Amino acid sequence: MHDNENGSILRQPKSVWAVAFACVVSFMGIGLVDPILPTMSAQLHADPAQISLLFTSYLLVTAVAMLVTGWVSSRIGAKRTLLAGLVLIVVFSALAGFSGGVDQIIGFRAGWGLGNALFIATSLAVIVGAASGGFAGAIILYEAALGLGIALGPLVGGFLGGFSWRGPFFGVAVLMAIALVLIVTLLAPTPKPAQRTSILDPLKALRHRGLLTVGVTALLYNWAFFTLLGYAPYPMKISVHGLGLVFFGWGVLVAVFSVFVAPWAQRLIGTAAALYVTLFLMALDMAAIAIWTAKPPVLIVCVILSGAFIGMNNTLVTETVMSVAPVPRPVASAAYSFIRFIGGGIAPYAAGKLAGAYGDHLPFAIAAGAVVAAIVVLATAHNLLRRAQVGEETDIEERLGALDGETLEPSVVQ
């Protein structure tokens, strides 16, 4: 950890804390709706497959939007891109809360996804540019905000969802509106990058085998991740508050293993070995959920435990793709996010349809198979993986790349 001149990374400009607060709220959105899925299904008279489209519309729009965020930010600057994303999140989360039917909510979640893509694509670059204490301190602050958001999302969703399924949507709108005001008033204008990004650059980057292979691996494990996130609440058969606590425990493990355990595993056995082990354990966990889906206590334990493997994978796969891609990091980030969010978007809807036709076990069995397939795909590029093994002596500025005109990829953007 690199302390700033006052001896602590906690001594930061107010603008940094404003963006960090917005990051917490933004990443709360990942698990915010989980506790209210069964309630929405019952009160809106929609089956799980229809409700799962809340994830599908959000993630598929995020995936496509990732292709244009670099193009946008390189033309209007990071602060304006950040504010545009926040405005969209405030507007569409509030509209989702006022909705009268599931179809409206699905549409508004798509708009929310566009806003979130613009925000997460620029927030890390803004924090690093404004923070005291150098790169390391800024990254620690960002990862802490990210982990806190992932952990708090289900807890806040469960609390507000206990009053009404509309509560979490209004909660996000209010919190993001506060963040918007803080950033407008506290964050100084950011200069436009010297070089503009082409909208086709991320798609062209997928011609590189390393990037494409790791991207497909991420798609497959995100299939399992969002099958769990989008469908596991139904067979648990517990209250909104209970679901909030379960996914809070899940989120805590995601945060801890992403920020602390994954870097330790990289140093101990290397990135490639850590990835293989983590994916194998995740496949076993998904298989256990598939076998004991009808036993809520076992299901709950396995769901919470999956947070450890998901946190590890998020950090390790992002580290890998940034190391093997022979293109600028912002371009690699956009291409990689485009592929993986497609898997995350389709999986919840497929899970709902498959469960309705063949029972609750099948979606999780397919999820386990998807993770096994991810291991196989990754193994085809084993030599490239060795390039992703980063020692402690690697300079963090070299690993992240220059920030002039660039946006960086957070290690967890699921």
C-alpha positions as CSV (number, residue, x, y, z in Angstrom):
1,M,0.0,0.0,0.0
2,H,1.3,3.4,-0.9
3,D,0.4,6.1,1.6
4,N,0.0,9.7,0.5
5,E,2.1,12.5,1.8
6,N,0.0,12.8,5.0
7,G,0.6,9.1,5.8
8,S,-2.8,7.6,5.0
9,I,-4.8,6.7,1.8
10,L,-7.9,7.8,3.8
11,R,-6.8,11.5,3.4
12,Q,-8.3,12.1,0.0
13,P,-9.9,15.1,-1.7
14,K,-13.7,15.4,-1.3
15,S,-14.1,14.7,-5.0
16,V,-12.6,11.3,-4.6
17,W,-15.0,10.4,-1.8
18,A,-17.9,11.6,-4.0
19,V,-16.9,9.3,-6.8
20,A,-16.2,6.4,-4.4
21,F,-19.7,6.9,-2.9
22,A,-21.2,6.7,-6.3
23,C,-19.2,3.5,-7.0
24,V,-20.7,1.9,-3.8
25,V,-24.2,2.7,-5.0
26,S,-23.5,1.6,-8.5
27,F,-22.2,-1.8,-7.5
28,M,-25.1,-2.2,-5.1
29,G,-27.2,-2.6,-8.2
30,I,-25.6,-6.0,-8.9
31,G,-27.4,-7.8,-6.1
32,L,-30.0,-5.2,-5.1
33,V,-33.0,-6.9,-6.9
34,D,-32.1,-10.5,-5.8
35,P,-34.1,-10.4,-2.5
36,I,-37.3,-9.1,-4.2
37,L,-37.4,-11.5,-7.2
38,P,-39.9,-14.0,-5.7
39,T,-42.0,-11.1,-4.3
40,M,-42.1,-9.4,-7.7
41,S,-43.0,-12.6,-9.4
42,A,-46.0,-13.1,-7.1
43,Q,-47.3,-9.5,-7.0
44,L,-46.8,-8.8,-10.7
45,H,-48.1,-12.2,-11.7
46,A,-45.0,-13.0,-13.7
47,D,-43.1,-16.3,-13.9
48,P,-39.4,-16.5,-13.0
49,A,-38.4,-16.4,-16.7
50,Q,-40.2,-13.1,-17.2
51,I,-38.7,-11.6,-14.0
52,S,-35.2,-12.8,-15.0
53,L,-35.4,-10.4,-17.9
54,L,-34.6,-7.7,-15.3
55,F,-31.1,-9.1,-15.4
56,T,-31.2,-9.8,-19.2
57,S,-32.2,-6.3,-20.4
58,Y,-29.8,-4.7,-17.9
59,L,-26.7,-6.9,-18.8
60,L,-27.2,-7.1,-22.6
61,V,-27.5,-3.3,-22.9
62,T,-24.5,-3.0,-20.6
63,A,-22.6,-5.4,-22.9
64,V,-23.4,-3.5,-26.1
65,A,-22.8,-0.1,-24.4
66,M,-19.4,-1.2,-23.4
67,L,-18.4,-1.0,-27.1
68,V,-19.2,2.7,-27.2
69,T,-18.1,4.0,-23.8
70,G,-14.6,4.6,-24.9
71,W,-15.8,6.4,-28.0
72,V,-18.0,8.6,-25.9
73,S,-15.5,9.4,-23.1
74,S,-12.8,10.2,-25.6
75,R,-15.0,12.9,-27.1
76,I,-16.7,14.5,-24.1
77,G,-14.3,13.7,-21.3
78,A,-14.4,11.5,-18.2
79,K,-16.5,13.8,-16.0
80,R,-19.2,14.4,-18.5
81,T,-19.4,10.6,-19.3
82,L,-19.6,9.9,-15.5
83,L,-22.4,12.4,-15.1
84,A,-24.3,11.2,-18.1
85,G,-24.2,7.7,-16.6
86,L,-25.4,8.9,-13.2
87,V,-28.3,10.9,-14.7
88,L,-29.5,7.8,-16.7
89,I,-29.3,5.6,-13.6
90,V,-31.3,8.1,-11.5
91,V,-34.0,8.5,-14.1
92,F,-34.4,4.9,-15.1
93,S,-34.2,3.5,-11.5
94,A,-37.0,5.9,-10.5
95,L,-39.1,5.0,-13.5
96,A,-38.7,1.3,-12.6
97,G,-40.0,2.1,-9.1
98,F,-43.1,3.8,-10.6
99,S,-43.8,1.0,-13.1
100,G,-47.1,-0.8,-13.1
101,G,-46.0,-4.0,-14.8
102,V,-43.0,-6.2,-15.4
103,D,-42.6,-5.2,-19.1
104,Q,-42.1,-1.6,-18.1
105,I,-39.5,-2.5,-15.5
106,I,-37.6,-4.6,-18.0
107,G,-37.4,-1.6,-20.3
108,F,-36.3,0.7,-17.6
109,R,-33.7,-1.7,-16.4
110,A,-32.2,-1.6,-20.0
111,G,-31.9,2.2,-19.6
112,W,-30.3,1.7,-16.2
113,G,-27.8,-0.7,-17.9
114,L,-26.7,2.0,-20.3
115,G,-26.1,4.4,-17.5
116,N,-24.2,1.9,-15.5
117,A,-21.9,1.1,-18.5
118,L,-21.0,4.8,-18.9
119,F,-20.4,5.1,-15.2
120,I,-18.3,2.0,-14.5
121,A,-16.2,2.6,-17.7
122,T,-14.9,5.9,-16.3
123,S,-15.2,5.9,-12.5
124,L,-11.8,4.1,-11.9
125,A,-9.9,6.5,-14.2
126,V,-11.5,9.5,-12.5
127,I,-10.6,8.2,-9.0
128,V,-7.0,7.4,-10.0
129,G,-6.7,10.9,-11.6
130,A,-8.0,12.7,-8.5
131,A,-6.7,10.6,-5.6
132,S,-3.7,11.3,-3.4
133,G,-1.2,8.6,-2.7
134,G,-0.5,7.3,-6.2
135,F,-1.9,4.4,-8.1
136,A,-1.8,1.8,-5.4
137,G,-3.8,3.8,-2.9
138,A,-6.4,4.8,-5.6
139,I,-6.9,1.2,-6.6
140,I,-7.3,0.1,-3.0
141,L,-10.0,2.8,-2.5
142,Y,-11.8,1.7,-5.7
143,E,-11.7,-2.0,-4.8
144,A,-13.0,-1.2,-1.3
145,A,-15.9,0.9,-2.6
146,L,-16.7,-1.9,-5.2
147,G,-16.6,-4.6,-2.6
148,L,-18.7,-2.6,-0.1
149,G,-21.3,-2.0,-2.8
150,I,-21.6,-5.7,-3.8
151,A,-22.0,-6.7,-0.2
152,L,-24.5,-4.0,0.8
153,G,-26.7,-4.4,-2.3
154,P,-28.6,-7.5,-1.2
155,L,-28.8,-6.2,2.4
156,V,-30.3,-2.9,1.3
157,G,-32.5,-4.6,-1.3
158,G,-33.9,-7.0,1.4
159,F,-34.5,-4.1,3.9
160,L,-36.3,-1.8,1.4
161,G,-38.0,-4.8,-0.3
162,G,-39.6,-5.7,3.0
163,F,-41.8,-2.5,2.6
164,S,-42.4,-2.9,-1.1
165,W,-40.7,-4.3,-4.2
166,R,-40.6,-0.7,-5.4
167,G,-38.3,0.3,-2.5
168,P,-34.9,-0.8,-3.8
169,F,-35.5,1.0,-7.1
170,F,-36.4,4.3,-5.3
171,G,-33.5,3.8,-3.0
172,V,-31.0,3.6,-5.8
173,A,-32.6,6.7,-7.4
174,V,-32.2,8.8,-4.2
175,L,-28.7,7.6,-3.5
176,M,-27.5,8.2,-7.0
177,A,-29.1,11.6,-7.1
178,I,-27.0,12.5,-4.0
179,A,-23.9,11.2,-5.7
180,L,-24.7,13.2,-8.8
181,V,-24.9,16.4,-6.8
182,L,-21.7,15.6,-5.0
183,I,-19.8,15.0,-8.2
184,V,-21.2,18.1,-10.0
185,T,-20.1,20.3,-7.1
186,L,-16.8,18.6,-5.9
187,L,-15.2,17.1,-9.0
188,A,-13.2,19.4,-11.2
189,P,-13.7,19.3,-15.0
190,T,-11.5,16.6,-16.7
191,P,-9.7,17.4,-19.9
192,K,-10.7,15.6,-23.1
193,P,-8.2,12.9,-24.1
194,A,-5.7,13.8,-26.8
195,Q,-6.6,10.7,-28.9
196,R,-10.1,9.6,-29.8
197,T,-11.2,6.0,-29.7
198,S,-12.8,4.3,-32.7
199,I,-16.2,2.5,-32.1
200,L,-14.9,-0.5,-34.0
201,D,-11.7,-1.0,-32.0
202,P,-13.1,-3.4,-29.4
203,L,-14.6,-5.6,-32.1
204,K,-11.4,-5.6,-34.1
205,A,-9.5,-6.6,-30.9
206,L,-11.5,-9.9,-30.7
207,R,-9.3,-11.2,-33.6
208,H,-6.6,-11.8,-31.1
209,R,-6.7,-15.4,-29.9
210,G,-5.7,-14.6,-26.3
211,L,-8.4,-12.0,-25.8
212,L,-11.1,-14.1,-27.5
213,T,-10.2,-17.2,-25.5
214,V,-10.3,-15.5,-22.1
215,G,-13.5,-13.7,-23.1
216,V,-15.3,-16.9,-23.9
217,T,-14.0,-18.4,-20.6
218,A,-15.5,-15.4,-18.8
219,L,-18.8,-15.8,-20.8
220,L,-19.1,-19.4,-19.6
221,Y,-18.4,-18.7,-15.9
222,N,-20.7,-15.7,-16.0
223,W,-23.4,-18.1,-17.3
224,A,-23.0,-19.9,-14.0
225,F,-22.7,-16.7,-12.0
226,F,-25.9,-15.2,-13.3
227,T,-27.8,-18.5,-13.3
228,L,-27.2,-18.5,-9.5
229,L,-27.9,-14.8,-9.1
230,G,-31.1,-14.8,-11.2
231,Y,-32.7,-18.1,-10.2
232,A,-31.3,-19.3,-6.9
233,P,-33.7,-17.1,-4.8
234,Y,-36.7,-19.1,-5.9
235,P,-36.0,-22.6,-4.6
236,M,-34.7,-21.2,-1.3
237,K,-38.3,-20.4,-0.3
238,I,-37.3,-17.9,2.4
239,S,-38.4,-14.3,3.2
240,V,-37.2,-11.1,1.5
241,H,-35.2,-10.3,4.6
242,G,-33.8,-13.8,4.6
243,L,-32.7,-13.5,1.0
244,G,-31.1,-10.2,1.7
245,L,-29.0,-11.8,4.5
246,V,-28.0,-14.8,2.3
247,F,-26.8,-12.6,-0.6
248,F,-25.2,-10.2,1.9
249,G,-23.0,-13.2,3.0
250,W,-22.4,-14.0,-0.6
251,G,-21.4,-10.4,-1.4
252,V,-19.0,-10.3,1.6
253,L,-17.2,-13.3,0.2
254,V,-17.1,-11.9,-3.3
255,A,-15.4,-8.7,-1.9
256,V,-13.0,-10.4,0.4
257,F,-11.8,-13.0,-2.1
258,S,-11.6,-10.5,-4.9
259,V,-9.6,-7.9,-3.0
260,F,-7.4,-10.0,-0.7
261,V,-7.4,-13.7,-1.5
262,A,-7.0,-13.6,-5.3
263,P,-3.8,-11.5,-5.2
264,W,-2.4,-13.8,-2.5
265,A,-3.2,-16.9,-4.6
266,Q,-1.5,-15.3,-7.6
267,R,1.7,-14.8,-5.6
268,L,1.5,-18.3,-4.2
269,I,0.8,-20.5,-7.2
270,G,0.5,-18.1,-10.2
271,T,-2.5,-16.8,-12.1
272,A,-3.0,-19.8,-14.4
273,A,-3.0,-22.4,-11.6
274,A,-5.2,-20.2,-9.4
275,L,-7.7,-19.9,-12.2
276,Y,-7.9,-23.6,-12.9
277,V,-8.4,-24.4,-9.2
278,T,-11.0,-21.7,-8.7
279,L,-13.0,-22.8,-11.7
280,F,-12.9,-26.4,-10.7
281,L,-14.2,-25.6,-7.2
282,M,-16.9,-23.4,-8.7
283,A,-18.0,-26.3,-10.9
284,L,-18.2,-28.5,-7.9
285,D,-20.3,-25.9,-6.0
286,M,-22.7,-25.6,-8.9
287,A,-23.0,-29.3,-9.2
288,A,-23.8,-29.5,-5.5
289,I,-26.6,-26.9,-6.0
290,A,-27.9,-28.9,-8.9
291,I,-28.0,-32.1,-6.8
292,W,-29.5,-30.6,-3.6
293,T,-31.7,-27.8,-5.1
294,A,-34.7,-29.1,-3.1
295,K,-32.8,-28.8,0.2
296,P,-32.9,-25.1,1.1
297,P,-30.2,-25.3,3.9
298,V,-27.7,-26.9,1.5
299,L,-28.7,-24.5,-1.3
300,I,-28.1,-21.5,1.0
301,V,-24.7,-22.6,2.1
302,C,-23.6,-23.4,-1.5
303,V,-24.9,-20.0,-2.7
304,I,-23.0,-18.1,0.0
305,L,-19.8,-20.2,-0.7
306,S,-20.0,-19.4,-4.4
307,G,-19.2,-15.8,-3.5
308,A,-15.6,-16.9,-2.8
309,F,-15.1,-18.5,-6.2
310,I,-16.9,-15.7,-8.1
311,G,-14.7,-13.1,-6.3
312,M,-11.5,-15.1,-7.2
313,N,-12.6,-15.5,-10.8
314,N,-13.5,-11.8,-11.3
315,T,-10.0,-10.7,-10.3
316,L,-8.0,-13.5,-11.9
317,V,-9.8,-13.4,-15.3
318,T,-9.6,-9.6,-15.5
319,E,-5.9,-9.8,-14.6
320,T,-5.4,-12.4,-17.3
321,V,-7.2,-10.6,-20.1
322,M,-5.3,-7.4,-19.4
323,S,-2.1,-9.3,-19.6
324,V,-2.6,-11.4,-22.7
325,A,-4.4,-8.8,-24.9
326,P,-2.0,-7.2,-27.4
327,V,-4.1,-4.0,-27.6
328,P,-4.6,-1.0,-25.4
329,R,-6.2,-1.8,-22.0
330,P,-9.3,0.3,-22.5
331,V,-10.0,-1.5,-25.9
332,A,-9.3,-4.9,-24.3
333,S,-11.6,-4.0,-21.4
334,A,-14.5,-3.1,-23.7
335,A,-14.1,-6.2,-25.9
336,Y,-13.9,-8.5,-22.9
337,S,-16.8,-6.9,-21.1
338,F,-18.9,-7.1,-24.3
339,I,-18.5,-10.9,-24.5
340,R,-18.9,-11.8,-20.8
341,F,-22.0,-9.7,-20.2
342,I,-23.7,-11.5,-23.0
343,G,-23.4,-14.8,-21.1
344,G,-24.6,-13.0,-17.9
345,G,-27.6,-11.5,-19.7
346,I,-28.9,-14.7,-21.4
347,A,-28.3,-17.1,-18.5
348,P,-31.1,-15.9,-16.0
349,Y,-33.8,-16.1,-18.7
350,A,-32.6,-19.5,-19.9
351,A,-32.6,-20.7,-16.3
352,G,-36.2,-19.6,-15.7
353,K,-37.4,-21.3,-18.9
354,L,-35.5,-24.5,-18.3
355,A,-36.7,-24.7,-14.7
356,G,-40.3,-24.2,-15.7
357,A,-40.1,-27.0,-18.2
358,Y,-37.8,-29.5,-16.6
359,G,-37.5,-28.6,-12.9
360,D,-35.2,-26.5,-10.7
361,H,-32.2,-28.8,-10.9
362,L,-31.4,-28.5,-14.6
363,P,-30.4,-24.8,-14.8
364,F,-27.7,-25.4,-12.1
365,A,-26.5,-28.6,-13.8
366,I,-26.0,-26.7,-17.0
367,A,-24.2,-24.0,-15.0
368,A,-21.8,-26.6,-13.6
369,G,-21.2,-27.9,-17.2
370,A,-20.6,-24.3,-18.4
371,V,-17.8,-23.9,-15.8
372,V,-16.2,-27.2,-16.8
373,A,-16.4,-26.0,-20.4
374,A,-14.7,-22.8,-19.3
375,I,-11.7,-24.8,-17.9
376,V,-11.4,-26.6,-21.3
377,V,-11.5,-23.4,-23.3
378,L,-8.9,-21.8,-21.0
379,A,-6.6,-24.8,-21.3
380,T,-6.4,-24.3,-25.1
381,A,-4.5,-21.1,-24.4
382,H,-2.3,-22.3,-21.5
383,N,0.9,-20.8,-22.9
384,L,-0.7,-17.4,-23.2
385,L,-1.9,-17.7,-19.6
386,R,1.7,-17.9,-18.4
387,R,2.1,-14.3,-19.6
388,A,-0.6,-13.3,-17.0
389,Q,1.5,-14.4,-14.1
390,V,2.5,-11.2,-12.4
391,G,5.0,-11.1,-9.5
392,E,5.0,-8.8,-6.5
393,E,7.9,-6.8,-8.1
394,T,5.7,-5.7,-11.1
395,D,5.1,-2.0,-11.0
396,I,1.4,-1.2,-10.7
397,E,1.6,1.7,-13.1
398,E,3.0,-0.6,-15.7
399,R,0.2,-3.2,-15.1
400,L,-2.6,-0.7,-15.3
401,G,-1.2,1.4,-18.2
402,A,-1.1,5.1,-18.6
403,L,-4.4,6.8,-17.8
404,D,-4.1,9.8,-20.2
405,G,-7.3,9.5,-22.2
406,E,-7.9,5.9,-21.0
407,T,-10.6,4.2,-19.0
408,L,-9.7,1.2,-16.9
409,E,-11.5,-2.0,-16.2
410,P,-12.5,-2.8,-12.6
411,S,-11.7,-6.3,-11.4
412,V,-15.4,-6.9,-10.6
413,V,-18.1,-5.5,-12.9
414,Q,-20.7,-8.3,-12.9
